[in-house]
Amino acid sequence: MSTNLQEQFEKLYGKAAEKTFFCPGRVNLIGEHIDYNGGQVMPCAISMGTTLLISKNDDNVFRFHAADFPETADIELKDSYTKTGTEWYNYPLGVIHEFLLKGIKLSGLNMLFSGNLPIGSGLSSSASIEVLTAYALNEMFSAGMDRVALALLGKRVENGFMGLNSGIMDQFAVANGKENHAILLNCDTLDFEYLPFEIGDYVLGVINTNKPRKLVESKYNERFAECMDAKAKLQQKLNINHLCDVSLDEFNANKDLIGNEVVEKRAYHVITENQRVKDARVALTSGDIKKFGELMYASHDSLQHDYEVSGIELDTIVDFCKTFDGCMGARMTGAGFGGCAIALIHKDKFDEFAQKIVPYYEERIGYKPGVFSSVIAEGVRKLV
Ligand code: GLA
């Protein structure tokens, strides 16, 4: 953490911060758009994320400042809140709201946030700020919640306060991340397992489309609704709680119940993606990077054609990866419609990859992508 932030805090609030916390962002290796369908996903926390400097105050006011955003707010302590506008501080305000709903007594707070996750890049800057605030409040007010409870609280903020019907994956990943490990999470039971992320001579590349964020929330909620529709139709005959409880054979035998070609394609993605995650677990634990890479390409293909959440920008990146000797697999990661793709790239070829993909993408899309390699890091934690 930079001393610059400490100085900025002191300048704003007249005193040094009592505590400093950090929460990472995440990438999802495989298992996309199945967390809200009771499936298994394989995310991991990354080294970039959000920092919070925080102190209690005696004025019963929550003061929100961010190093990277001009909007600030001073909000008086009340019993509850609702989202106001679209400013960034709605996320921590939603967390405060959830703590108050749980009957946890709070006092005013002076806060300074700072992040280095590209916003709207699909690396979960929102889960990062939610879990960061929840972790900090949990410590500051001795609320006694564990990491899973904090992740669930963050999800309630996203669903109830912010209005996005997202699943638990992002909050869970940034709360429970472990250095050099992927998390295999069962989103139905929340059972999870750490898988050593051993990819030999390969590195995990992240390619940011840099596409301006548009319509992600409404499209996301549309997909959620389509999945709930498919599930309800299949429940007429099948005894299932989630779409991911359906096997491919059962799906093929009963898909006519769905009665809508588009919704059928969405369900097909969900069911096949869940199987790919299971196969990816086997590939990763047995060191079969080639198979893991093939599953990544297959996942992207399904997200592109059946779930239709990719886009020309992400597809251009994955197309390039397929032709690049030294790339084992690639796919979009996160909600899609822009954001980032991930790729397994041979470490000796990474520089060449980065050099070549930029003009390839720029020629077709009109602006440059961002390219970096990512480190798999620990989840939310106290820094100072
Ligand atoms: C977003 C959501 C997650 C998950 C992914 C798609 O990141 O927040 O819950 O649904 O999209 O896999």
Boltz pocket constraint, residues with backbone or C-beta under 6 A from the ligand:
constraints:
  - pocket:
      binder: B
      contacts: [[A, 28], [A, 31], [A, 32], [A, 33], [A, 34], [A, 35], [A, 36], [A, 122], [A, 166], [A, 167], [A, 168], [A, 169], [A, 170], [A, 334], [A, 335], [A, 336]]
      max_distance: 6.0
